[in-house]
């Protein structure tokens, strides 16, 4: 399978990637030169690499130079060189990337930093692989794997095995690739790294599809679906739906292919995977071509073409044109195939012409620089000859004239400078007053929005009535929040929900008002108490209010949530959720009730999703927990890593016997201790209920 080479390079270094960017910038931009600023440069480069690659490159370059000038600890230089290797690899400068990785390697070898050494070998292999030099990449992968195996570093082993599999797939050696995918999957499952496990299964599914092994493909897709239901997120679901759409196309199930490709595009749009959305749009064009509906196919080809051109991703367009031309030929439409091939040739000419023009421009710039330097050298020589022709008397006169002119010029410049400085100071004072006024206006508006949001949240009396032995931990990231809790009593039933709207701050708060009103409408006006029916109404309402669909310039916002209905008489709990599961602890064991993977408010072809209604029998002493993803996603601890759901579940098991108030304080204290001085990354919401 082509172009599946894994770009992600795990450096496994001890520096934290999650330092607060604002704090680091203050250190980097502060006065003086010391080792603390070098550290800050390296931290900041790691933190912003994905969002601002050029700045990350510049920071590493500066850190290397400062380490030399200050004679600082050589480990700083080694880490900066390693980071520079990664930046250059992402920039496509593979020769330079290899150079910097090789500069950093001796230090970590000499200090027996085996994890980092295996990571550098992984980076070297990635750079060679990106150039298509697979035979040169493999020895580095295997050397890194050998070191990781000897040091029993299973994280590195699993990553390297996956990259080896991807390399063999790019070399069209499918059988060998499958062997290494299975080894990588086994290690990732042992480590409970289900995100990487799903990625490997997705890659292996694509390989089976390319190889035409449909039986193995179906088995692999079933396993992927099982994992996504338990552990997946929107990214995993988008990739899975895309692959499923291609499988349905191969089986000539055109309706199924369109359904899953549209679902993939909807999720791609939510998570910002514009390149994947454009590729899936072109895949839909292939479906309509197979159906011989060329008119509709042309509409999707135009839509995909516009998106790809806007992103300047011409290689993607090249692959799409080639695939579509082949499909026209397969169904007996040679003229349409010929037209696409002509476009493909023009596009390839453009790509190659651009490369040639860049080469010519570099050569021309070099020539102009040499010419300019030659002119400067000649000018300097002429000036030296002329200066020697002055006599002593003329030199003295000229000196006096120049001295007088310099003094006069200095007086004029000083006067103008003072005048300009006064004008600038006046303008700055005016601007500062305007900024202060604007800031106060914005702050007042946000504080008023907080009062509005606080007023719609359930009062304490209602919370105590719905959750008589329960608690709510609610910690917004900003003044206003995208998370909110909702509770009510109806027909003797306790209904409560933990909702996470798209974003946080003001945008999230606006969505929370929409969600809160729709929940009130569903329960208090329509009399709904069944969680799946309430979610169905919520999905319909958000889609209708925001005019969301799978096409057009519409708002692609929604919400993830868990919602419960509890009957105190029968002690039966009903649960339905979207992406956020529920936890139930009974007799010291934690059970996860999985949520559906259909996003609220994003519907394919206007069809409202049907959500799963789970019913569970509870017993006295059981605990029920609903939550958003903010707690598990918080960065912190000694290495600046995410808290993650495994740690969250362990914490709940440790505190589940405590009272509601004690549990809330234990959760809050554990969160603050883990976060430390780092910035809170998202809104925090946890709801707990004790069964009596």
C-alpha positions as CSV (number, residue, x, y, z in Angstrom):
1,X,0.0,0.0,0.0
2,X,1.5,3.3,-1.1
3,X,2.1,6.5,1.0
4,X,1.4,5.0,4.4
5,X,4.9,5.7,5.8
6,X,4.6,6.8,9.4
7,X,5.9,10.3,9.8
8,X,5.5,10.4,13.6
9,X,8.9,10.1,15.3
10,X,8.9,9.4,19.0
11,X,12.1,11.0,20.5
12,X,11.5,9.4,24.0
13,X,13.5,12.2,25.6
14,X,13.1,13.4,29.2
15,X,12.1,16.9,28.2
16,X,8.4,17.6,28.7
17,X,6.4,18.5,25.5
18,X,3.6,20.1,27.5
19,X,5.2,23.2,29.1
20,X,3.1,26.3,29.0
21,X,3.9,28.1,25.7
22,X,3.3,31.6,27.1
23,X,5.6,31.0,30.1
24,X,8.3,29.6,27.9
25,X,8.1,32.5,25.5
26,X,8.6,34.9,28.4
27,X,11.8,33.1,29.4
28,X,13.1,32.9,25.8
29,X,12.3,36.6,25.1
30,X,13.7,37.8,28.5
31,X,17.0,39.6,29.1
32,X,20.3,37.9,29.5
33,X,21.9,34.7,28.2
34,X,22.0,31.6,30.4
35,X,21.3,27.8,30.4
36,X,17.7,28.4,31.6
37,X,16.9,30.1,28.3
38,X,18.5,27.3,26.3
39,X,16.2,24.8,28.1
40,X,13.2,27.0,27.4
41,X,14.1,27.2,23.7
42,X,14.2,23.4,23.5
43,X,11.0,23.0,25.5
44,X,9.2,25.6,23.4
45,X,10.4,24.1,20.1
46,X,9.0,20.7,21.2
47,X,5.6,22.3,22.3
48,X,5.0,24.3,19.1
49,X,6.5,22.0,16.5
50,X,3.2,20.8,15.1
51,X,1.6,24.3,15.0
52,X,4.7,26.4,13.9
53,X,7.4,24.3,12.4
54,X,9.4,27.2,11.1
55,X,9.7,28.8,14.6
56,X,10.5,25.4,16.1
57,X,13.4,25.1,13.7
58,X,14.7,28.6,14.5
59,X,14.5,27.9,18.2
60,X,16.6,24.7,17.9
61,X,19.2,26.6,15.8
62,X,19.5,29.3,18.4
63,X,19.8,26.8,21.2
64,X,22.7,25.1,19.4
65,X,24.5,28.4,18.9
66,X,24.0,29.5,22.5
67,X,25.2,26.2,23.9
68,X,28.5,26.7,22.0
69,X,28.9,30.4,23.0
70,X,28.1,29.8,26.7
71,X,30.1,26.5,26.9
72,X,26.9,24.9,28.4
73,X,26.3,21.3,29.2
74,X,26.7,19.4,25.9
75,X,23.4,17.5,26.5
76,X,21.5,20.7,25.6
77,X,23.2,20.8,22.2
78,X,22.5,17.0,21.7
79,X,18.8,17.5,22.5
80,X,18.6,20.6,20.2
81,X,20.3,18.7,17.4
82,X,17.9,15.8,17.8
83,X,14.9,18.2,17.7
84,X,16.4,19.9,14.6
85,X,16.6,16.5,12.9
86,X,12.8,16.0,13.5
87,X,12.0,19.6,12.3
88,X,14.0,19.1,9.1
89,X,12.4,15.7,8.4
90,X,9.0,17.3,8.7
91,X,10.1,20.2,6.4
92,X,11.2,17.6,3.8
93,X,14.9,18.4,4.1
94,X,15.8,14.8,4.6
95,X,19.6,15.0,3.9
96,X,19.9,17.8,6.6
97,X,17.7,15.8,8.9
98,X,20.0,12.8,8.7
99,X,23.0,15.1,9.3
100,X,21.6,16.5,12.6
101,X,20.5,13.0,13.8
102,X,24.0,11.8,13.3
103,X,25.4,14.8,15.2
104,X,23.2,14.0,18.2
105,X,23.7,10.2,18.2
106,X,27.3,10.0,19.7
107,X,26.3,11.9,22.9
108,X,23.4,9.6,23.7
109,X,25.4,6.5,22.8
110,X,28.3,7.5,25.1
111,X,25.9,8.2,28.0
112,X,24.0,4.8,27.3
113,X,20.6,6.5,26.8
114,X,19.3,3.5,25.0
115,X,15.7,4.7,24.7
116,X,16.8,7.9,23.0
117,X,19.3,6.1,20.8
118,X,16.6,3.7,19.5
119,X,14.4,6.8,18.9
120,X,17.2,8.5,16.9
121,X,17.6,5.3,14.8
122,X,13.8,5.5,14.2
123,X,14.2,9.1,13.0
124,X,17.1,8.3,10.7
125,X,15.0,5.5,9.2
126,X,12.0,7.7,8.8
127,X,14.1,10.3,6.9
128,X,15.5,7.7,4.5
129,X,12.0,6.2,4.0
130,X,10.4,9.6,3.2
131,X,12.9,9.8,0.3
132,X,11.8,6.3,-0.9
133,X,15.2,4.8,0.1
134,X,13.5,1.8,1.9
135,X,16.6,-0.4,1.7
136,X,18.6,2.2,3.5
137,X,15.8,2.8,6.1
138,X,15.4,-0.8,7.2
139,X,18.9,-1.3,8.7
140,X,18.3,1.7,11.0
141,X,14.9,0.4,12.0
142,X,16.3,-3.0,12.8
143,X,19.2,-1.5,14.8
144,X,16.8,0.6,16.8
145,X,14.6,-2.5,17.4
146,X,17.7,-4.5,18.6
147,X,18.6,-1.8,21.1
148,X,14.9,-1.5,22.3
149,X,14.7,-5.3,22.7
150,X,17.9,-5.6,24.6
151,X,16.9,-2.8,27.0
152,X,13.3,-4.2,27.2
153,X,11.8,-0.9,26.1
154,X,8.5,-2.3,24.8
155,X,7.1,1.2,23.8
156,X,10.0,1.7,21.4
157,X,9.8,-1.9,20.2
158,X,6.1,-1.6,19.3
159,X,6.7,1.7,17.4
160,X,9.6,0.4,15.4
161,X,7.8,-2.8,14.5
162,X,4.9,-0.8,13.2
163,X,7.3,1.4,11.1
164,X,9.1,-1.7,9.7
165,X,5.7,-3.0,8.7
166,X,4.8,0.3,6.9
167,X,8.2,0.2,5.1
168,X,7.6,-3.4,3.8
169,X,4.1,-2.3,2.7
170,X,5.6,0.6,0.7
171,X,8.0,-2.0,-0.9
172,X,4.9,-4.1,-2.0
173,X,6.1,-6.9,0.3
174,X,2.7,-7.5,1.8
175,X,3.3,-10.8,3.5
176,X,6.3,-9.5,5.5
177,X,4.5,-6.3,6.3
178,X,1.6,-8.3,7.8
179,X,4.0,-10.3,10.0
180,X,5.5,-7.2,11.5
181,X,2.0,-5.5,11.9
182,X,1.0,-8.5,14.0
183,X,4.1,-8.3,16.2
184,X,3.5,-4.5,16.7
185,X,-0.2,-5.1,17.5
186,X,0.7,-7.8,20.1
187,X,3.0,-5.4,22.0
188,X,0.7,-2.5,21.8
189,X,-2.1,-4.6,23.2
190,X,0.2,-5.8,26.0
191,X,0.9,-2.1,26.8
192,X,-2.8,-1.3,26.5
193,X,-2.0,1.3,23.9
194,X,-5.2,0.9,22.0
195,X,-4.8,4.0,19.9
196,X,-1.7,2.6,18.3
197,X,-3.3,-0.9,18.1
198,X,-6.2,0.6,16.1
199,X,-3.8,2.5,13.8
200,X,-2.0,-0.8,13.0
201,X,-5.2,-2.6,12.3
202,X,-6.3,0.3,10.1
203,X,-3.0,0.1,8.1
204,X,-3.3,-3.7,7.9
205,X,-6.9,-3.4,6.6
206,X,-5.7,-1.0,3.8
207,X,-2.9,-3.5,2.9
208,X,-5.4,-6.4,2.7
209,X,-7.6,-4.2,0.5
210,X,-4.7,-3.5,-1.9
211,X,-3.8,-7.2,-2.0
212,X,-7.4,-8.2,-2.7
213,X,-7.5,-10.6,0.3
214,X,-11.1,-10.0,1.2
215,X,-11.6,-12.8,3.7
216,X,-8.6,-11.5,5.8
217,X,-9.8,-7.9,5.2
218,X,-13.3,-8.7,6.7
219,X,-11.7,-10.3,9.8
220,X,-9.3,-7.3,10.3
221,X,-12.1,-4.8,9.8
222,X,-14.3,-6.6,12.4
223,X,-11.4,-6.5,14.9
224,X,-10.9,-2.8,14.2
225,X,-14.7,-2.1,14.7
226,X,-14.6,-4.0,18.0
227,X,-11.6,-1.9,19.3
228,X,-13.1,1.4,18.1
229,X,-16.3,0.8,19.9
230,X,-14.4,0.2,23.2
231,X,-11.4,2.6,22.9
232,X,-11.6,4.6,19.7
233,X,-12.1,8.3,19.1
234,X,-13.3,10.5,16.2
235,X,-9.9,10.1,14.4
236,X,-10.1,6.3,14.6
237,X,-13.7,6.3,13.5
238,X,-13.0,8.6,10.5
239,X,-10.2,6.3,9.2
240,X,-12.3,3.2,9.8
241,X,-15.4,4.6,8.0
242,X,-13.1,5.6,5.1
243,X,-11.7,2.1,4.7
244,X,-15.1,0.6,5.1
245,X,-16.4,2.8,2.3
246,X,-13.6,1.6,0.0
247,X,-14.3,-2.1,0.9
248,X,-18.0,-1.6,0.1
249,X,-17.0,-0.1,-3.3
250,X,-14.8,-3.1,-4.0
251,X,-17.8,-5.4,-3.2
252,X,-20.0,-3.2,-5.5
253,X,-22.2,-2.2,-2.5
254,X,-22.5,1.4,-3.8
255,X,-25.1,2.5,-1.3
256,X,-23.0,1.3,1.6
257,X,-19.9,2.9,0.1
258,X,-21.6,6.3,-0.1
259,X,-22.9,6.0,3.4
260,X,-19.6,5.2,5.1
261,X,-17.5,7.7,3.0
262,X,-20.0,10.5,3.9
263,X,-19.7,9.5,7.6
264,X,-15.9,9.6,7.2
265,X,-16.1,13.1,5.7
266,X,-18.4,14.3,8.4
267,X,-15.9,13.2,11.1
268,X,-12.9,14.5,9.1
269,X,-14.6,17.9,9.0
270,X,-15.1,17.9,12.8
271,X,-11.5,17.0,13.6
272,X,-10.0,19.3,10.9
273,X,-8.6,16.5,8.7
274,X,-9.1,18.5,5.5
275,X,-6.7,16.4,3.4
276,X,-8.5,13.2,4.3
277,X,-11.9,14.8,3.7
278,X,-10.8,15.8,0.2
279,X,-9.4,12.3,-0.5
280,X,-12.7,10.7,0.6
281,X,-14.7,13.2,-1.6
282,X,-12.6,12.0,-4.6
283,X,-13.4,8.4,-3.5
284,X,-17.2,9.2,-3.7
285,X,-16.6,10.3,-7.3
286,X,-15.2,6.8,-7.9
287,X,-18.4,5.3,-6.5
288,X,-20.6,7.3,-8.8
289,X,-18.3,6.5,-11.8
290,X,-18.8,2.8,-10.9
291,X,-22.5,3.4,-10.9
292,X,-22.1,5.1,-14.4
293,X,-23.5,8.4,-13.0
294,X,-20.9,10.6,-14.5
295,X,-22.8,13.8,-13.8
296,X,-22.8,13.3,-10.1
297,X,-19.2,12.0,-10.2
298,X,-18.1,15.3,-11.9
299,X,-19.8,17.3,-9.0
300,X,-17.7,15.4,-6.4
301,X,-14.6,15.6,-8.5
302,X,-14.9,19.4,-8.7
303,X,-15.6,19.6,-5.0
304,X,-12.5,17.4,-4.2
305,X,-10.4,19.3,-6.8
306,X,-11.2,22.7,-5.2
307,X,-10.3,21.5,-1.7
308,X,-7.1,19.9,-2.8
309,X,-6.0,23.0,-4.8
310,X,-6.8,25.2,-1.8
311,X,-4.5,23.1,0.3
312,X,-1.9,23.0,-2.5
313,X,-1.7,19.1,-2.1
314,X,-1.0,18.4,-5.8
315,X,0.4,14.9,-5.2
316,X,-3.0,13.9,-3.7
317,X,-4.7,15.2,-6.9
318,X,-2.3,13.2,-9.0
319,X,-3.2,10.0,-7.2
320,X,-6.9,10.7,-7.5
321,X,-6.8,11.5,-11.2
322,X,-4.9,8.2,-11.9
323,X,-7.4,6.1,-9.8
324,X,-10.4,7.7,-11.5
325,X,-8.9,7.3,-15.0
326,X,-8.3,3.6,-14.3
327,X,-11.9,3.2,-13.1
328,X,-13.3,4.8,-16.3
329,X,-11.2,2.3,-18.3
330,X,-12.4,-0.6,-16.2
331,X,-16.1,0.1,-16.9
332,X,-15.6,0.6,-20.6
333,X,-15.5,4.4,-20.9
334,X,-12.2,5.0,-22.7
335,X,-13.0,8.6,-23.7
336,X,-13.6,9.7,-20.1
337,X,-10.4,7.9,-19.1
338,X,-8.5,9.6,-21.9
339,X,-9.7,13.1,-20.7
340,X,-8.5,12.4,-17.1
341,X,-5.2,11.1,-18.3
342,X,-4.6,14.3,-20.2
343,X,-5.3,16.3,-17.0
344,X,-3.0,14.0,-15.2
345,X,-0.2,14.6,-17.7
346,X,-0.7,18.4,-17.4
347,X,-0.6,18.1,-13.6
348,X,2.6,16.0,-13.7
349,X,4.2,18.6,-16.0
350,X,3.2,21.3,-13.5
351,X,4.8,19.4,-10.6
352,X,8.0,18.7,-12.5
353,X,8.1,22.3,-13.9
354,X,7.7,23.7,-10.3
355,X,10.7,21.6,-9.2
356,X,12.8,22.7,-12.2
357,X,11.8,26.4,-11.6
358,X,12.9,26.1,-7.9
359,X,16.3,24.7,-9.0
360,X,16.7,27.5,-11.6
361,X,15.7,30.1,-9.1
362,X,18.4,28.8,-6.6
363,X,21.1,28.8,-9.3
364,X,20.0,32.4,-10.4
365,X,20.1,33.6,-6.8
366,X,23.6,32.1,-6.4
367,X,24.8,33.8,-9.6
368,X,23.3,37.2,-8.5
369,X,25.0,37.0,-5.1
370,X,28.4,36.2,-6.7
371,X,27.9,39.1,-9.2
372,X,27.0,41.5,-6.4
373,X,29.9,40.5,-4.3
374,X,32.3,41.0,-7.3
375,X,30.9,44.5,-7.8
376,X,31.4,45.3,-4.1
377,X,35.0,44.1,-4.2
378,X,35.7,46.3,-7.3
379,X,34.1,49.3,-5.6
380,X,36.3,48.8,-2.5
381,X,39.5,48.6,-4.6
382,X,38.6,51.8,-6.4
383,X,37.9,53.6,-3.1
384,X,41.3,52.6,-1.8
385,X,43.0,53.9,-4.9
386,X,41.2,57.3,-4.7
387,X,41.9,57.7,-1.0
388,X,45.6,57.4,-1.6
389,X,45.5,60.3,-4.1
390,X,44.5,62.9,-1.4
391,X,47.3,65.2,-0.2
392,X,47.8,65.9,3.5
393,X,46.5,69.4,3.2
394,X,43.3,68.4,1.4
395,X,42.8,65.6,3.9
396,X,42.9,68.1,6.8
397,X,40.4,70.4,5.2
398,X,38.1,67.5,4.4
399,X,38.3,66.3,7.9
400,X,37.3,69.7,9.3
401,X,34.4,70.0,6.9
402,X,33.2,66.5,7.7
403,X,33.4,67.1,11.5
404,X,31.3,70.3,11.2
405,X,28.7,68.5,9.0
406,X,28.6,65.6,11.5
407,X,27.9,68.0,14.4
408,X,25.2,69.8,12.5
409,X,23.7,66.6,11.4
410,X,23.7,65.2,14.9
411,X,21.9,68.3,16.2
412,X,19.2,68.0,13.4
413,X,18.8,64.3,14.1
414,X,18.5,64.8,17.8
415,X,15.8,67.4,17.3
416,X,13.8,65.2,15.0
417,X,14.2,62.2,17.2
418,X,12.8,64.1,20.2
419,X,9.9,65.4,18.2
420,X,9.2,61.9,16.7
421,X,9.5,60.3,20.1
422,X,6.9,62.7,21.5
423,X,4.5,62.0,18.7
424,X,4.9,58.2,19.2
425,X,4.4,58.6,23.0
426,X,1.2,60.5,22.4
427,X,-0.1,57.9,19.9
428,X,0.9,55.0,22.3
429,X,-1.0,56.7,25.2
430,X,-4.0,57.0,23.0
431,X,-3.8,53.4,21.8
432,X,-3.3,52.2,25.4
433,X,-6.5,53.9,26.5
434,X,-8.4,52.3,23.6
435,X,-7.0,48.9,24.4
436,X,-7.9,49.3,28.1
437,X,-11.5,50.3,27.1
438,X,-11.9,47.3,24.7
439,X,-10.4,44.9,27.3
440,X,-12.9,46.1,30.0
441,X,-15.8,45.8,27.5
442,X,-14.8,42.3,26.6
443,X,-14.2,41.3,30.2
444,X,-17.6,42.7,31.3
445,X,-19.3,40.8,28.4
446,X,-17.6,37.5,29.4
447,X,-18.4,38.0,33.1
448,X,-22.0,38.7,32.2
449,X,-22.0,35.6,30.0
450,X,-20.8,33.6,33.1
451,X,-23.7,35.0,35.2
452,X,-26.1,33.8,32.5
453,X,-24.5,30.4,32.3
454,X,-24.4,30.1,36.1
455,X,-28.1,31.0,36.2
456,X,-29.2,28.2,33.9
457,X,-27.2,25.5,35.7
458,X,-29.4,23.4,38.2
459,X,-29.6,25.0,41.7
460,X,-28.2,23.2,44.7
461,X,-31.6,22.1,45.9
462,X,-32.4,20.3,42.7
463,X,-28.9,18.7,42.7
464,X,-29.5,17.4,46.3
465,X,-33.0,16.1,45.2
466,X,-31.7,14.3,42.1
467,X,-28.4,13.1,43.6
468,X,-29.1,12.8,47.4
469,X,-25.8,11.0,47.9
470,X,-23.8,12.3,45.0
471,X,-21.4,15.0,43.9
472,X,-20.5,17.2,41.0
473,X,-16.9,18.3,40.3
474,X,-17.1,21.3,37.9
475,X,-13.9,23.2,37.0
476,X,-14.2,25.4,33.8
477,X,-10.9,26.1,32.0
478,X,-12.0,29.7,31.3
479,X,-14.5,32.2,32.8
480,X,-17.3,30.4,30.9
481,X,-17.4,26.7,30.1
482,X,-18.2,24.3,27.2
483,X,-19.0,21.6,29.7
484,X,-22.2,21.6,31.7
485,X,-24.3,19.4,33.9
486,X,-28.0,18.9,33.7
487,X,-30.4,17.2,36.2
488,X,-34.2,16.8,36.7
489,X,-36.8,14.6,38.4
490,X,-39.8,13.3,36.4
491,X,-42.4,10.7,37.2
492,X,-40.3,9.5,40.2
493,X,-37.1,9.1,38.0
494,X,-33.8,10.9,38.5
495,X,-32.3,12.1,35.2
496,X,-28.8,13.5,35.0
497,X,-26.2,14.2,32.2
498,X,-22.6,15.3,31.8
499,X,-22.2,17.2,28.5
500,X,-19.0,18.3,26.7
501,X,-19.7,20.8,23.9
502,X,-17.3,21.6,21.1
503,X,-14.5,23.8,22.3
504,X,-14.4,25.8,25.6
505,X,-14.7,29.4,26.6
506,X,-17.3,31.6,24.8
507,X,-17.9,29.2,21.8
508,X,-18.4,26.2,24.1
509,X,-20.7,28.2,26.4
510,X,-22.9,29.2,23.4
511,X,-23.3,25.5,22.5
512,X,-24.0,24.7,26.2
513,X,-27.0,27.0,26.1
514,X,-28.4,25.2,23.0
515,X,-27.8,21.8,24.6
516,X,-29.4,22.8,28.0
517,X,-32.5,24.2,26.4
518,X,-32.9,21.1,24.2
519,X,-32.6,18.8,27.2
520,X,-35.2,20.8,29.1
521,X,-37.5,20.6,26.1
522,X,-37.1,16.8,25.7
523,X,-37.9,16.0,29.4
524,X,-40.2,18.8,30.6
525,X,-42.1,19.6,27.4
526,X,-42.1,16.3,25.5
527,X,-42.1,14.0,28.6
528,X,-39.1,11.9,27.4
529,X,-37.3,9.8,30.1
530,X,-35.6,7.1,28.0
531,X,-32.0,8.2,27.5
532,X,-31.7,7.1,23.8
533,X,-34.9,9.0,22.9
534,X,-33.6,12.1,24.7
535,X,-30.3,11.9,22.7
536,X,-32.3,11.4,19.5
537,X,-34.2,14.6,20.2
538,X,-30.9,16.4,21.1
539,X,-29.3,15.2,17.8
540,X,-32.3,16.4,15.8
541,X,-32.5,19.7,17.6
542,X,-28.8,20.6,17.2
543,X,-28.8,19.6,13.6
544,X,-32.0,21.7,12.9
545,X,-30.8,24.8,14.9
546,X,-27.4,24.9,13.4
547,X,-28.5,23.6,9.9
548,X,-25.8,20.9,10.1
549,X,-25.4,18.4,7.3
550,X,-22.6,16.6,5.4
551,X,-22.3,19.3,2.8
552,X,-22.3,23.1,2.4
553,X,-20.9,25.9,4.5
554,X,-22.6,25.0,7.8
555,X,-21.6,24.9,11.5
556,X,-19.9,21.6,12.3
557,X,-20.2,21.9,16.1
558,X,-21.8,19.4,18.4
559,X,-21.4,17.7,21.8
560,X,-20.3,14.5,23.5
561,X,-22.2,13.4,26.6
562,X,-23.4,10.6,28.9
563,X,-27.0,10.6,30.1
564,X,-28.6,8.4,32.8
565,X,-32.2,7.8,34.0
566,X,-32.3,6.1,37.5
567,X,-35.4,4.6,39.1
568,X,-34.9,4.6,42.9
569,X,-37.7,2.1,43.4
570,X,-36.4,-0.7,41.1
571,X,-32.7,0.5,41.3
572,X,-32.5,0.2,37.5
573,X,-30.3,2.5,35.6
574,X,-30.7,3.4,31.9
575,X,-27.7,4.9,30.0
576,X,-27.1,6.3,26.6
577,X,-24.0,8.2,25.5
578,X,-22.0,9.8,22.7
579,X,-18.3,9.1,22.8
580,X,-18.3,9.5,26.6
581,X,-19.0,6.2,28.4
582,X,-20.3,5.6,32.0
583,X,-18.4,3.8,34.8
584,X,-20.2,1.7,37.4
585,X,-18.3,0.3,40.4
586,X,-20.0,-2.6,42.1
587,X,-18.4,-4.8,44.8
588,X,-15.0,-3.3,44.1
589,X,-15.1,-3.9,40.3
590,X,-15.4,-1.2,37.7
591,X,-17.5,-1.8,34.6
592,X,-17.5,0.5,31.6
593,X,-20.8,1.1,29.7
594,X,-19.7,2.1,26.2
595,X,-21.2,5.1,24.3
596,X,-22.1,5.3,20.7
597,X,-19.7,6.8,18.1
598,X,-22.3,8.9,16.3
599,X,-21.7,12.6,16.9
600,X,-24.5,14.8,18.1
601,X,-25.5,17.4,15.5
602,X,-23.7,16.0,12.4
603,X,-26.1,13.8,10.3
604,X,-25.4,12.2,7.0
605,X,-28.1,13.2,4.4
606,X,-30.3,14.7,7.2
607,X,-30.9,11.3,8.9
608,X,-31.0,11.5,12.7
609,X,-28.9,8.9,14.5
610,X,-30.5,6.2,16.6
611,X,-28.6,5.7,19.9
612,X,-28.2,2.6,22.1
613,X,-30.2,2.4,25.3
614,X,-28.4,0.4,28.0
615,X,-30.3,-0.9,31.1
616,X,-28.3,-2.0,34.2
617,X,-29.6,-3.4,37.5
618,X,-27.8,-1.6,40.4
619,X,-27.5,-2.6,44.1
620,X,-27.1,-0.7,47.3
621,X,-23.6,0.7,47.7
622,X,-22.9,0.8,43.9
623,X,-21.3,4.0,42.4
624,X,-22.2,5.5,39.0
625,X,-19.9,8.1,37.3
626,X,-20.4,10.3,34.3
627,X,-17.6,12.6,33.0
628,X,-16.2,14.7,30.2
629,X,-12.7,14.1,28.7
630,X,-11.1,17.0,30.4
631,X,-9.9,15.1,33.5
632,X,-8.2,12.3,31.6
633,X,-6.7,14.7,28.9
634,X,-4.9,16.9,31.4
635,X,-1.1,17.2,31.0
636,X,1.0,17.0,34.2
637,X,3.1,14.8,36.5
638,X,6.9,14.6,36.4
639,X,7.1,14.0,32.6
640,X,4.3,16.4,31.5
641,X,2.2,13.5,30.1
642,X,-1.6,13.0,29.9
643,X,-3.4,11.7,33.0
644,X,-5.3,9.2,30.8
645,X,-8.3,7.0,31.5
646,X,-6.4,4.1,33.1
647,X,-5.2,6.4,35.9
648,X,-8.7,7.9,36.1
649,X,-10.3,4.5,36.6
650,X,-7.7,3.5,39.2
651,X,-8.4,6.7,41.1
652,X,-12.1,6.1,41.2
653,X,-11.6,2.5,42.5
654,X,-9.4,3.9,45.3
655,X,-11.9,6.5,46.5
656,X,-15.3,4.8,45.7
657,X,-15.9,3.8,49.4
658,X,-15.6,7.5,50.6
659,X,-18.5,9.9,51.0
660,X,-19.6,12.1,48.1
661,X,-18.0,15.2,49.6
662,X,-14.7,13.3,50.2
663,X,-14.7,11.8,46.7
664,X,-15.2,15.3,45.2
665,X,-12.3,16.7,47.2
666,X,-10.1,13.7,46.4
667,X,-10.7,14.1,42.7
668,X,-10.0,17.9,42.8
669,X,-6.8,17.5,44.8
670,X,-5.5,14.7,42.6
671,X,-6.2,16.9,39.5
672,X,-4.4,19.9,41.0
673,X,-1.5,17.9,42.1
674,X,-1.1,16.2,38.6
675,X,-1.5,19.6,36.8
676,X,1.0,21.4,38.9
677,X,2.2,24.6,37.2
678,X,1.0,23.6,33.8
679,X,-2.0,25.2,32.1
680,X,-5.5,23.5,32.4
681,X,-6.2,22.2,28.9
682,X,-10.0,21.7,29.0
683,X,-13.1,22.1,31.1
684,X,-13.4,19.5,33.9
685,X,-16.7,17.7,34.8
686,X,-17.3,14.6,36.9
687,X,-20.7,13.5,38.3
688,X,-20.9,10.7,40.9
689,X,-24.0,9.0,42.4
690,X,-24.3,6.5,45.2
691,X,-27.1,3.9,45.1
692,X,-29.1,3.4,48.3
